[in-house]
Amino acid sequence: MTEVHPPIWPRSGAPRRLCFISAPNDVARRTQDELVARYGQYAPPDADAVICLGGDGFMLETLHSMLGEPTPVYGINCGSVGFLMNPSVPDDLPAHLAHTQAATLHPLRMCSVDRAGVETKALALNDVFLFRQTRQAAKIEIEVDGRVRMPELICDGVLVATPAGSTAYNLSAHGPIVPLSANLLPLTPISAFRPRRWRGALLPSTARVTLTILESEKRPVAAVADFTEVRDVVRVEIAEDRTLHATLLFDADQSLSERILAEQFTV
């Protein structure tokens, strides 16, 4: 589940201790230098807010590093894709931050087992997806909360997305966009062959999904949780982890909820 909150600072106050971090590109580094010269620089544990300068990929890396930390993250787009970013540098950044909207993001936790019996755990703020490793289509059994819902899905792969991640790979795979307040997780097939008409499911955010690879030696499958990839998996369990969160800040008129709603009317 993703929670949306009003501004996290009182109207009478504004965050003054800022930490600026930048992606490894010229625009982001130059912007960081300018902002540090104007506002100073604090280490993340001492900062009121972390200012992330880059694109969506760098923002995901930053949010992963801030999971479980109370400090919110405000993104300024200095990259090629900026769905999770704010568009420009405000004139008075501390005063501007005082009026932002906060979204609390909870990650998915993946636990996979490969053919050698090695267990790998990883977190994903966007999605966890499985994908065939060779020319052979994957065969996957889908279990939800201990009940087999699909004995065999023949496909290129399958994914489970967070609401915040539902506009990313999930949307490209023709999955539904999920509002932040919906408490739902999209389960979406990737190029399903059989059953051909199956378009996926919307699961409650409390669901535990278990994906079992059938004929795993003949039809090897990889599992990916944001930045972590595991090859030759035989079983993958996915569930939302409510014990961890990251807080993302957006301009008041461009909240993440509004962006997700607007994306549904994009043609």
C-alpha positions as CSV (number, residue, x, y, z in Angstrom):
1,M,0.0,0.0,0.0
2,T,1.1,3.6,-0.7
3,E,0.0,6.3,1.7
4,V,-0.5,9.9,0.7
5,H,-0.2,12.7,3.3
6,P,-0.5,16.4,3.5
7,P,2.6,18.5,4.0
8,I,4.8,17.0,6.7
9,W,6.1,20.3,8.0
10,P,3.9,23.0,9.7
11,R,3.1,26.0,7.6
12,S,5.1,28.2,10.0
13,G,8.3,26.2,9.5
14,A,10.5,25.1,6.6
15,P,13.3,22.5,6.4
16,R,16.7,24.2,6.5
17,R,19.2,21.3,6.7
18,L,19.4,19.8,3.3
19,C,21.4,16.9,1.8
20,F,22.0,17.1,-1.9
21,I,22.9,14.0,-3.9
22,S,23.4,13.8,-7.7
23,A,23.4,11.3,-10.5
24,P,26.6,10.9,-12.4
25,N,25.8,13.3,-15.2
26,D,26.9,16.9,-15.9
27,V,23.6,18.6,-15.4
28,A,22.9,16.9,-12.0
29,R,26.5,17.6,-10.7
30,R,26.3,21.2,-11.8
31,T,22.9,21.7,-10.2
32,Q,24.3,20.1,-7.0
33,D,27.2,22.4,-6.9
34,E,24.9,25.5,-7.3
35,L,22.5,24.3,-4.6
36,V,25.2,23.3,-2.1
37,A,26.8,26.8,-2.5
38,R,23.5,28.4,-1.8
39,Y,22.0,26.2,1.0
40,G,25.0,24.3,2.4
41,Q,25.3,20.5,2.7
42,Y,24.3,18.1,5.5
43,A,24.9,14.3,5.8
44,P,21.7,12.3,5.4
45,P,21.3,11.4,9.1
46,D,21.4,15.1,10.0
47,A,19.3,16.5,7.2
48,D,15.6,17.5,7.2
49,A,15.3,16.3,3.6
50,V,17.4,14.6,0.9
51,I,17.3,16.4,-2.4
52,C,17.8,13.9,-5.2
53,L,19.1,15.3,-8.5
54,G,18.8,12.9,-11.5
55,G,16.2,10.8,-13.2
56,D,13.8,8.0,-12.1
57,G,16.6,5.4,-12.0
58,F,18.7,7.4,-9.6
59,M,15.6,8.2,-7.6
60,L,14.9,4.5,-7.1
61,E,18.5,3.9,-6.0
62,T,18.1,6.8,-3.5
63,L,14.8,5.5,-2.2
64,H,16.3,2.1,-1.6
65,S,19.1,3.6,0.4
66,M,16.5,5.5,2.5
67,L,14.2,2.6,3.3
68,G,13.5,2.6,7.0
69,E,14.8,6.1,7.5
70,P,12.6,9.0,8.5
71,T,14.2,11.6,6.2
72,P,12.0,12.4,3.2
73,V,13.3,12.6,-0.4
74,Y,12.5,15.4,-2.9
75,G,13.5,14.8,-6.5
76,I,14.5,17.4,-9.1
77,N,14.6,16.1,-12.6
78,C,18.1,16.2,-14.1
79,G,17.7,13.0,-16.2
80,S,15.8,11.6,-19.1
81,V,12.8,10.3,-17.3
82,G,11.2,12.1,-14.4
83,F,7.9,10.5,-13.4
84,L,9.0,10.3,-9.8
85,M,10.8,13.8,-9.9
86,N,9.7,17.4,-9.7
87,P,10.3,19.4,-12.8
88,S,12.5,22.3,-11.8
89,V,14.6,24.0,-9.0
90,P,12.4,26.3,-6.9
91,D,13.6,29.8,-6.2
92,D,13.4,29.3,-2.5
93,L,13.8,25.6,-1.9
94,P,13.3,25.4,1.9
95,A,10.0,27.5,1.7
96,H,8.9,25.4,-1.3
97,L,9.5,22.1,0.6
98,A,7.3,23.3,3.4
99,H,4.3,23.0,1.1
100,T,5.0,19.7,-0.6
101,Q,2.9,16.6,-0.4
102,A,4.3,13.4,1.0
103,A,3.8,9.8,-0.3
104,T,4.9,6.9,1.9
105,L,6.0,3.9,-0.3
106,H,6.2,0.4,1.0
107,P,8.4,-2.1,-1.0
108,L,7.7,-5.6,-2.2
109,R,9.9,-8.3,-0.6
110,M,11.1,-11.1,-2.9
111,C,12.4,-14.4,-1.7
112,S,13.7,-16.7,-4.4
113,V,15.2,-20.1,-4.5
114,D,17.3,-21.2,-7.5
115,R,18.0,-24.7,-8.8
116,A,21.1,-25.0,-6.6
117,G,18.9,-24.3,-3.5
118,V,20.4,-20.9,-2.9
119,E,17.9,-18.4,-1.3
120,T,18.0,-14.8,-2.3
121,K,16.0,-11.9,-0.7
122,A,15.6,-8.5,-2.2
123,L,13.3,-5.5,-2.1
124,A,11.5,-3.7,-4.9
125,L,9.8,-0.3,-4.9
126,N,8.7,-0.7,-8.6
127,D,8.1,-4.4,-9.3
128,V,9.2,-8.0,-9.1
129,F,9.2,-9.8,-12.4
130,L,10.0,-13.2,-13.8
131,F,11.3,-13.6,-17.4
132,R,12.3,-16.5,-19.6
133,Q,16.1,-16.9,-20.1
134,T,16.0,-18.7,-23.4
135,R,13.9,-19.1,-26.6
136,Q,11.7,-21.5,-24.6
137,A,8.5,-20.0,-23.2
138,A,8.3,-20.1,-19.4
139,K,5.7,-22.3,-17.6
140,I,4.7,-20.8,-14.2
141,E,2.3,-21.9,-11.5
142,I,0.6,-19.0,-9.7
143,E,-0.4,-19.4,-6.0
144,V,-2.0,-16.6,-4.0
145,D,-2.3,-16.9,-0.2
146,G,-1.7,-20.7,-0.3
147,R,-4.2,-21.4,-3.0
148,V,-3.2,-22.3,-6.6
149,R,-5.0,-19.9,-8.8
150,M,-3.4,-20.8,-12.1
151,P,-1.8,-24.3,-12.5
152,E,0.1,-23.3,-15.6
153,L,0.8,-20.0,-17.3
154,I,2.8,-20.3,-20.5
155,C,4.4,-16.9,-21.1
156,D,7.5,-14.8,-21.5
157,G,7.1,-13.9,-17.8
158,V,4.9,-12.4,-15.1
159,L,5.2,-9.5,-12.7
160,V,3.8,-8.1,-9.5
161,A,4.0,-4.3,-9.2
162,T,3.5,-1.7,-6.4
163,P,0.9,1.1,-7.1
164,A,3.8,3.5,-7.6
165,G,5.4,1.0,-10.0
166,S,2.2,0.3,-11.9
167,T,3.0,3.0,-14.5
168,A,6.4,1.4,-15.3
169,Y,7.0,-2.1,-16.7
170,N,3.5,-3.2,-15.6
171,L,1.9,-0.6,-17.9
172,S,4.2,-1.6,-20.8
173,A,3.0,-5.1,-20.3
174,H,-0.6,-3.8,-20.6
175,G,-1.3,-4.1,-16.9
176,P,-3.7,-1.7,-15.1
177,I,-2.6,1.5,-13.5
178,V,-3.4,1.4,-9.8
179,P,-4.2,4.5,-7.7
180,L,-2.0,5.0,-4.7
181,S,-5.0,4.7,-2.3
182,A,-6.4,1.5,-3.8
183,N,-4.4,-1.0,-1.6
184,L,-4.0,-3.3,-4.6
185,L,-1.1,-5.0,-6.3
186,P,-1.3,-5.7,-10.1
187,L,-0.4,-9.3,-11.1
188,T,0.3,-9.0,-14.8
189,P,1.4,-11.6,-17.4
190,I,4.2,-10.7,-19.9
191,S,3.2,-11.9,-23.4
192,A,0.9,-14.7,-22.2
193,F,0.5,-17.6,-24.7
194,R,-1.8,-19.9,-22.7
195,P,-4.3,-19.0,-21.4
196,R,-4.2,-16.4,-24.2
197,R,-7.1,-14.3,-23.0
198,W,-5.8,-13.9,-19.4
199,R,-4.9,-10.3,-18.6
200,G,-3.8,-10.7,-15.0
201,A,-5.4,-9.9,-11.7
202,L,-5.7,-7.2,-9.0
203,L,-4.7,-8.5,-5.6
204,P,-5.1,-7.1,-2.2
205,S,-2.0,-5.5,-0.8
206,T,-1.9,-8.1,1.9
207,A,-1.6,-11.0,-0.6
208,R,1.3,-13.4,-0.7
209,V,2.2,-14.6,-4.2
210,T,4.2,-17.7,-4.9
211,L,5.4,-18.4,-8.4
212,T,6.7,-21.9,-9.1
213,I,8.7,-22.6,-12.3
214,L,7.6,-25.7,-14.1
215,E,10.1,-27.7,-16.2
216,S,12.8,-25.3,-14.8
217,E,15.7,-27.1,-16.4
218,K,14.2,-27.0,-19.9
219,R,12.7,-23.6,-19.5
220,P,15.0,-21.5,-17.2
221,V,13.6,-18.3,-15.7
222,A,15.2,-15.3,-14.0
223,A,13.7,-13.2,-11.3
224,V,14.3,-9.4,-10.9
225,A,13.4,-7.2,-8.0
226,D,14.3,-3.6,-9.1
227,F,18.2,-3.9,-9.1
228,T,18.6,-7.5,-8.1
229,E,18.5,-10.3,-10.7
230,V,18.6,-14.0,-9.9
231,R,19.1,-16.6,-12.6
232,D,17.6,-20.1,-12.8
233,V,15.0,-19.7,-10.1
234,V,12.5,-22.5,-9.3
235,R,10.3,-20.7,-6.7
236,V,9.7,-17.0,-6.0
237,E,7.6,-15.6,-3.1
238,I,6.4,-12.0,-3.2
239,A,4.7,-9.9,-0.6
240,E,4.5,-6.3,0.5
241,D,6.8,-5.4,3.4
242,R,4.9,-3.1,5.7
243,T,7.8,-2.8,8.2
244,L,9.8,-0.7,5.7
245,H,9.0,2.6,4.0
246,A,10.5,5.5,2.1
247,T,8.9,9.0,2.0
248,L,8.8,10.8,-1.3
249,L,7.9,14.5,-1.7
250,F,6.1,16.1,-4.6
251,D,5.0,19.7,-5.4
252,A,1.5,20.3,-4.1
253,D,0.0,20.6,-7.6
254,Q,1.9,17.6,-9.0
255,S,1.4,14.9,-6.4
256,L,2.2,11.2,-7.2
257,S,-1.6,10.4,-7.0
258,E,-2.3,13.1,-9.6
259,R,0.4,11.9,-11.9
260,I,-0.9,8.3,-11.8
261,L,-4.4,9.5,-12.4
262,A,-3.3,11.7,-15.3
263,E,-1.3,8.8,-16.8
264,Q,-4.6,6.9,-17.3
265,F,-5.8,9.5,-19.7
266,T,-2.6,9.8,-21.7
267,V,-3.0,8.7,-25.4
